[in-house]
C-alpha cells in the first residue's frame, strides 16, 4: 500500500463543530466528502484506497477530501475548512443517515454527484472533467 495518503490521514485535523465552513471553500476548492458510520467502515476504507497515491490528481482538480464519521469531520487533503460541521455537509449534499456515501461539491458550492458505493478516483475525475468550468480551463 502506498503511504501517500496515509500521512495526511494520520495527521488529519478534527474540525470544530461550529459555523458555516463550506463558504470558505467556494470558488477555491471542490470537496469530496466521504460519509460513513461503523456499518460503512469497509466501504469508506475502500474509497480511501482509491485515493491513495493520487495526490497529484487531487491537487490538479483542486479537490479537498473530507471524511465524516458519524459527527466527526476531518480534512484529509486539500484546503482546511475549520468551521464545517457534519450537519452542514449532510444538509448540503442531501446525504442522510446512510452507512456509506461519497459526495462531490463543486467550486460553486453545489452538490454535483453522490454515490452509495465506493467509486474509483478516475470515475470521480470524469465527473469533474465534464464540468463547464473545468472544460473551459477557467478553474485553474
N, C-alpha and C positions, 0 to 999 in steps of 0.2 A: 504494500500500500504506500502510495506517495504521501509524504507528510506535509505537502504544500499547504493544505487547508487545515491540517491538524494543529499547527501552532496557533493560528487565529482562533480556532475553536477553544483550545485550552486557555488562551488569553482573552476570550470573549468577555465583554463587559456586560454585566447585568444592568439593565436600564431602570431608571426610576419610574414608578407608576404614577406619573402625573402629566398634565398638559397636553398640547396639540403638536406632537412631534413630527408628523409627516409633512407639514407645510415647509419645514426647513429643508426638505429634500426635493421639493417641487422644482422642476427645471434644472436640477443639479444631478439627480441620480434616479435611475429606475430602481425598483425594490422587488426582490424576490423574497416572499415570506413563506416560510416552511412552518406550518402549524402541526402540532402533534399532542397527543396525550399518551399515557402509559400504553394504551391499547394500540397506538400507532407508532410506537418506538421503532419497530423493524422497518416500516416504510420510510420514516424520517431518516434513519441511518442509511438506507439505500439512496434516498435523494441526495444526501450529503456526499455519498460516494461518487455520484455523478458529477459533483462539483470539484472533487479533489484533483489538484494539479491543474486546474483550469483558470487560474488567477488572471492570466493574460486575456482570456475571453471575457471574464467578468469585468475587468478594467476597460477593455475596448468598448464594451457596451454600456459602460457607466452603471454597473449593476451592484447595488448594495444587497447583501444577503442577511436576512434577519430570521431567527428562529423564535417561535412562540411555543413553549411547552407549558400547557395549562395557562397560568398568568405570568410566567417568567419570559421576558423578552431579552434576546441577546443579539447584538450585531456581530456577525462572523467575519464579514469582509465589507469593504467599501466605506462610505461616509457614516460618521456617528449620527445617531438620532436620539439625543438624550432625553427627550420628553415623550417619546412614543410609548403607548401602552398596548397591552394585549386587546383590550376593549376597542381602542382606536383602530387597530389593524383588522380585527374581526368585523367591525362596523364598515370600514372602508371597502373590504373585499367581499363582504356578504358570507364569509365562512363562519358557520355556527359551530356547534359542539361536535365536530367530526373527529374521528380518531387520527386522521391524517389528511392534510390538504396542502397544496402549494398554490400560491397566487402571485401574479406579476402585476405590479403597479407601474404605470408609465410615467414619463417625465412630467406630464400634465397633471398627475395625481389620480388619474382614473384607473380602475381595475381593468386590465387588458386580457387576462387569461387566468383560469383556475383549473385545477385538476385534483382529483382524489386518489390518483395513482402517481407513484414516483415517476418522474419524467427525465429522460436524458437531457443534458445541457444543450446538445445540438438541436433538439426539438424546441426548447425554450428560445434559443438563439434565432431559430427560424421565425418565431412569432415576433421577436424584436426586430429582426432584419426586414420584416414585411411592413413595419410601422412607417407612416409617411415621413416623419422627421428623419428616421434612420435612412430611408431610401434616398431622401433629398440631401443627405450629408450635413444637415443643419444641427445634428445633436452632438457633434464632436467638439 
